[in-house]
Every structure is written in C-alpha cells, then in structure tokens.
Amino acid sequence: MSQDITLDVVREWDTKDILRGFRDHFVIPDGMIYLDGNSLGPAPKKALLALERAAHSEWGHDLIRSWNSAGWFNLPLKLGDKIGALIGAAEGQIAVCDSTSINIFKALSAAAKMRPDRKTIVAEGASFPTDLYIAEGFAASQPHLTLKLQGVDADRIEDLLSPDVGVVLLNHVNYRSGYLHDMKTMTARIQAAGALVIWDLCHSAGALDVELDACNADFAVGCTYKYINGGPGAPAFIYVAKRHQLQARQPLSGWWGHARPFAFEQQYEAAPAIARFLCGTQPILSMQSLNGALEVWQGVNMKDLRTKSLALTDLFIKLVEKRCNGYDLQLITSRNHSERGSQVGFTHPHAYEIMQALIAEQVIGDFRAPDVLRFGFTPLYLGFEDVWNAVEVLHNILITKRWQNPRFTAKNTVT
Ligand SMILES: *Cc1c(COP(=O)(O)O)cnc(C)c1O
C-alpha cells in the first residue's frame, strides 16, 4: 500500500473485490456500518428463511414428525461437518451443540482424563473470561488438579510446559487485542511436552483460514453467533480429533451421546464417535437458523476471506493513525499479519464514551473494559468504503469532542 489512499482508491478496491457479492446475503440496516460481527453476526437472509420454515412448517405443521422428516435429530453432526469445512476438519470430528462455555468444560474434562498422571491445566490469563471461569470451576471440582495462567504464573506458555501439565487451553485469537496464535507451532510445542491442546476458535472460526487437521489439533471449541452469523445464542461446536474419539470421555453423559439413544437402555454406553460429545435435546430453531447461515458459506474460499480481512484491518489501522493522530488512541493489535485476527483494538482513556458516540452515529463497534475500542472486520459484508466512512465518523467525533455529551457516559448492562 504505497499509493496515497483516497476515497477514489478505496472505491476502486471495492469494485475489484471478489467477495463483494456476498453482502447481498445479509440484512444490514440502512446507513449502518457494522463493525461488531465478531460479537453478533448480522442476519443472513437464508437464516431468516430457514427460521421461518422451521417455526411455521416444521414445528407448526409437521410437529413431532420433523425429528425425522426435517432431519432435526441429525442436525448436530450434519452442521458439525459443514463447520468442519470452514475450519479445516475432515468429517466426523465436530458436533454442534450447547454453548462454548459448556463445550470447554466437556473438552477440559475429556482431555484431563486422557492425561491422568498430570496435575496441571494451563490457560492464558488474558483469555476471554468464561474460559478462565470454566477452567477454574473444573479444576475446583477435581481436587488433584491445579490451574496455572500465562501472564500470572509465567510470562510465556512455553515456560509453563512442565511434565506435570496435561492440558493447555488457548484462545486462537484474543478477544480484546486480536492477537493470533500460530496454531501449528503452538500445538507442536504443547504436544512435544506431552500435553493436549484445546483451541478456542470463537474469534477465528469464520474469520480466517483455520486448519485444525493440518495443525494436528487435539480438541477445539467455538461459537457460531459471531463470524459464522448463526443468530443470537446459536449453539456452539466442539471438535475432537478422530484419533482421540474412542478414549475421550466427557462427564455430561446424556442420552444424545449414547451409542443407541432410542434403545432407551438403563446403562450409559458412549457412542463410538463424535456423538459422545452430545448431551441432550438441542435448540432446534437456533440450529435451523445456523443451517441457513451456513448455506452462505458454501461459496466462500477461506484464503480469499483472509486476504480481504487483512486488507480491511490494514486500511483501518492506516486511516485511523493518519486521520485521528494526536487524540490519544493507542493500537493494541499487532501490525504483523501473522499475529492478527480479524479485529482491531485501540485504547483510549474515554473509550466507553467514544464508542457510545460512534454507535449513536451508526458505526457499531464495542467497548471492552477497561479502555478498549474494539472493531471487528467481516469480509463478507464490509467494503473498503465502509472502513473509510467509519474512520471519518470517528475523526469527526474526536475533533468536535461530541463524545463528551453526558448521554454517552451512562453505562449499559451489555457493553
Ligand atoms: C464469545 C466467546 C465465548 C462465549 O461463550 P458462551 O458460552 O457462548 O457465552 C467463549 N470464549 C471466547 C474466547 C469467546 O470469544
């Protein structure tokens, strides 16, 4: 990007953008620049259609028959395979079910049991909090286990990899800074130390080209309501590498994970496959919404997605630093492509108020405590001109100090 960037230049990039047509698949309110698809993806039109069909025809008309006729019962594994295609996992290794929090619990339990002589679990102190809370809760339920944190007990993950470590839980992309781990290298290091790795893909699934199988990952979890656009509260997913599936046991041994759920046997026998990671009845309306959302992904090449994502975040960083120079914004996201997810964060002492002012002007990002303005970049529906316009609004809010209006200081429950 040596050329001087002007509005004409970014418009030109939009006309050459091979992913541009995907924007028509989404409902984006007029005038809105949506930079929060890393928190809740917008509605794909196909998801709304699938929801309507699931509600009116499958539930409203066909009722109980839909478990077979609409394939409801098979949705967790069918959707799991579709997600697998986005994150480099061959079929039969992913189940869509429950929430990410619950799936972290299941993965931690299964992995810890596969390393019975090792008494330490490692996670990142800067993880998304639920990862830490679940790890803490799990460790507390197993008196022989201790949780150690990178950033608290040692500076680097590598320094914590003693022979006592059985499981390492990592966030592929950090939710606040956007820092991206090198999955292949980290997986190899952790496995060389004899431990198993669980990758949390909440901020990378649907955001970049994840390669679970090629990286030899052990376990992974992630949500579908962020970059995958499955809808608010859409179920999460769990990946268990084929080579582990017969040894891996999780404690929420509900009937959907049974080898023969409809035999209604008295004793539990885990399904000899990824289905053993299911627990019980799933939210079918949300599953069908996700099913519709996944249709949009069928034509997406993840390498193209990644190329555009980096071009969008490069442009945003460059324009903010040029247009908003001198206003106390500090970049916390790596400039290095190999260390950057699909989001950009800046700190500012008045980040909360500035974000509220941006939202009031239809530039939707979010605030992350204590002082981060966070912007997510989603290549399927954002263009380069959107990035240009968002920076112009930010610039205007900063020079006019409109964020100082008292209505922007009241804290909402959800930030
Ligand atoms: C969004 C997110 C979650 C969400 O967990 P839920 O159980 O869906 O509430 C978990 N971990 C990470 C890293 C996230 O970004």
The ligand as an ORCA input file, in Angstrom:
! r2SCAN-3c Opt
* xyz 0 1
  C     -17.630    -15.256     22.742
  C     -16.691    -16.181     23.441
  C     -17.170    -17.176     24.297
  C     -18.635    -17.277     24.549
  O     -19.030    -18.315     25.360
  P     -20.586    -18.613     25.518
  O     -20.634    -19.865     26.272
  O     -21.192    -18.672     24.150
  O     -21.206    -17.466     26.262
  C     -16.250    -18.047     24.866
  N     -14.914    -17.920     24.623
  C     -14.427    -16.955     23.807
  C     -12.967    -16.863     23.546
  C     -15.302    -16.049     23.222
  O     -14.829    -15.086     22.439
*
